[in-house]
Amino acid sequence: MSSPFSRRAPAFAIAALLACGAGAAEIKYPDIATAANPRVLGEFHGVKVYGGGFGSALAPDPHAPGYFYLLTDRGPNTDSTDADKKVFPLPRFTPQIGRFRLVGDRLVLVKVIEIRNAQGRKITGLPNPQHGATGEIAVDMQGRELGTDPDGLDSEGLVALKDGSFWISDEYGPWLVHIDAKGRTLERIGPFAGAKSLPKVLALRRPNRGMESLTITPDGKHLVGLMQNPVDNPDASIRKTSRLNRLVVFDPRSGESKQYAYMLDATSSVVSEIAAVTDRTFIVSERDQLFQGDPKAPSKLKRIYKIDLAPATDISDAADSLNGKTVNGKTLEQLNDAELAAAGIVPVSKELVVDLLALPGGYPHDKSEGLAVISDTLIAVSNDDDFGIVPDGRGGIAPKRLPGANNRIDVNRVYFIRLDKPLR
């Protein structure tokens, strides 16, 4: 599918102007910026675990052009031979935010902010024991169970505020966590009873498929998050048929929220990130989980869409019941397109902005996870390199190599993409 926005010749440019209030600064953006010299966190049977993993989310520093905050997820982990278990080679890893400076075509790590709980203790990425529990069992490289962490986060979405604090969304609760500039937790909000809470229906998220994306409206009033996949509502049987993914607009001051339907292109696709354009329009990264260079199963879907909430229907449930709003005894995830239309439910609109697979040189990574609006004609996309490891199929780890890319190990990169058509 061709994009009405992306160039037919080079799709992304060498230079772009970043407006930063009265202090506009000219920054030269490369086509691709690569994280410089990630350190080795550990080595297991000759397989190195790299200190990358910073591509889960991407947020420009609101005060410093050319600087970016990038977020890790819960830490190095891979699938076990047991479907209920996850292998954590470095179980004490603390999810963290890296502040990077753009230097030519390199991203240089200048600061790390480790996430801490309200008491100031470093958290881990281990699963939650109760609220937010996913049923995943964390084990080490020897298969020994590692237990849980009530403060653990599988961090995925990031908002950098002008006051120096951050909001993070995660895949466990799902949680929205407000941390200060030093990483200490100020507030933690989930779909559970509390002074403020997310809609209860979000607690039905699939394991490892929680609130993957997060942004804030330009007026600073509302956090906007998208789940990675449709929630298991009423149960996991909907995974084969439902494309209805939930977008949440949340007021962190009052705790009030609205929900909207985002229709995935396919039941197999996932949402990776959202970034605000205006208070009602956003860009969204939707993708499959495949590599473009894989000769056996090449990627077919790596797209950036512009969405608009204005024509969409609020699908919130006034009673905030566990299954949310229902229609004729069915959950919204159980409804087909015709039933949604008959119920007067209009999803958010979607307009293609960029097909990442059509970029010059393509997009060799399996994951396009971070997303940011630099200006009306320039966006940034980061990949998640998974700390350079993948499962080896025997309960251990193997190097994460990019098929069709000289077998090189995946590392964090940011793609700067110039658009022909302004986003607003």
Secondary structure, DSSP 8 states (H G I E B T S, - for coil): ---SSS-SS-SS-S-EEE--TTS-EEE---SEEEE----EEEEETTEEEES--TTSEEEE-TTSTTEEEEE--S-S-EE-SSTTEEE-SSTT---EEEEEEEETTEEEEEEEEE-B-TTS-B--S---SSTT--S-EEE-TT--B----TT---EEEEEE-TTS-EEEEESSS--EEEE-TTSBEEEEE-SSSSSS---GGGGG--TT-S--EEEE-TTS--EEEE-SS---SSSGGGGGT--EEEEEEE-TTT--EEEEEEE-SSTT-EEEEEEESSSSEEEEEEE-S--TT-SSS----EEEEEEESTT------TT--TT-SEETTEEGGG--HHHHHHTT----EEEEEEEGGGSTT----S-EEEEEEEETTEEEEEE--GGGEEE-SSSSEEE-B-TTTTT-B---EEEEEE-SS---
